[in-house]
Amino acid sequence: MENMKVLLYLEGEKYLSKSGIGRAIKHQERALKLAGIDYTTDPEDDYDLVHINTYGLKSWQLMKKAQKAGKKVIMHGHSTREDFENSFIGSNLLAPLFGKYLAHMYQKADYVITPSEYSKKLIQSYGVTTPIIAVSNGIDLKKYGKD
């Protein structure tokens, strides 16, 4: 069997590059390199599996396109309704709708990876039955060592 190729997708990368999600995708790239797994960040490239890190409209469209082509979709459960609450004026009014949208997206994925057991439990509490695993985003301990 030939080597699998993964599409790592981050919608709005230029806005999120310094965020936790932006750093997480760099960790994902490093992990794939260390494991010797080929990857791309270009949705126009050929790939076997897509790992979607965001939940915008382009992410939704990519999920549908990939599944129509018979490709597996992993959603990264970085976001929860609870994270969204109290994030800006009016966010609490939108939080229930946002939570339903996230739950729908996570439910459509083939697999969900969350950064913590807490996030996993929250997503399961939305009624999501997709298999979910908690895997820490991790940090590069050398980068934060004493110097």
N, C-alpha and C positions, 0 to 999 in steps of 0.2 A: 504494500500500500504506500502511495506517495505521501509526502508530508502535508499536513493540514496547514491552511493559511487562515489566519484570524484577522477580521476587520475590527480595529478599535475605533469606536466612533464617539466623538465629543462635539455635540452641536454647540455653536457659539464659543469655540475654543479661544478666540482672541479676548473674549470677555471673562472667561473662566480659568485662564491659564495659571493665575496666581491663587486660585481658590483651592479648597480641599479636593474638589472633583478634578481640577486641573493637575494637581500633584498626584492624585490617584492614577490617572492615565499614564503618567511617567513611570510610576511603580509597575503598572501592568506591562508597559513596553519592556522594562528591565527584566521582569519575570519571564516574559516570553523569550527574550534573548538568552537568558540563562538556561532556559529549558530547551533551547534550540528549535523553537517553533517560529515559523515564518509569519510575519504580520504586515499589515498595511494600515494606514489611516485615511486612505482615499477610497470613498464609497464606489468610485468608478472602476477600481481594480477588481480582479477576480478574487473570491474568497470562499471559504467553506462554512464559516461560522462568524456571526457578528456579535460583538460585545458592546452594547449601547450604554453609555454613561449618563445620558441626559434624557429629558422627557418632553422636549418641544415637539412641534408639528413635524419638523424634518425627521426627528427620531422616530415618530409614529409611522411616517411614510416609509422610512427605511425598513422598519420592522415588517410592515405589510409586504413590501417588495421582496425582502429576503425570504419570508415564509412562503410567498407565492412561488418562489424559485426553489423551494424545498430545502432552504438553509436553516440551520438552528439559530435561535436568538437567545442570548444571555442579556438580561437587564441588570444593571448595577443599581441596587436599591439605596442610593446615596440620600434620596429625598423622601421625607414623610410629611404627612399633613401636620403633625406636631411641630416639625422644624419650620414649617411655613407660617404657623400661627405666631402672632406678635412680631412679624418680621418687617412690616411697614403699616402705615395707616390704612385701615380697611382690609388688611390681610385676614383678620378673623372672620369677616363676612364671606370671604372667598374660600376660606380653608375647607369647608365641607365639600364644595364643588371640586376643588383641587385634589382633595383626598380621594374622591370617586374617580377622577381622571387617572391618578396614580395607580389606584387599585386595578382599574381596567387595563392599564398598560402592563402592570406586573403580572396580571392574570393571563394576558395574551402571550407572554414570553414562555420559552421552553424551560428556563431556569433563571433564578434570581440570586445574585450575590449581594449581601449586605455587609457594611463595614463593622457591624457589631451585633451581638445577640439581642440588644435592646431594639435596634432597627428591625431585626428579623421578627421579633414578637409584635411590634407595631404593625408591620405589613401583614402578618398573619391575622391580626385582629381586624383587619379590613375585610376579611373573608377570602383572601388570596390563597388558593390551593396549589399554585405552582410550587415545585420543589425550591426551597430556599436554603442557602448555606451562609453562615456568617464567617467572613474572612477579613481580618484586620487589614486596613490599607497599609499598615506598617510605616515605619520611619527608618531612614538611614541613620543608624546610631552613630556612625563615624562623623556625620555632618553636625551632630549635636553634642559631640564629645567635648570634654574640657580641653582648652588650649591656652 
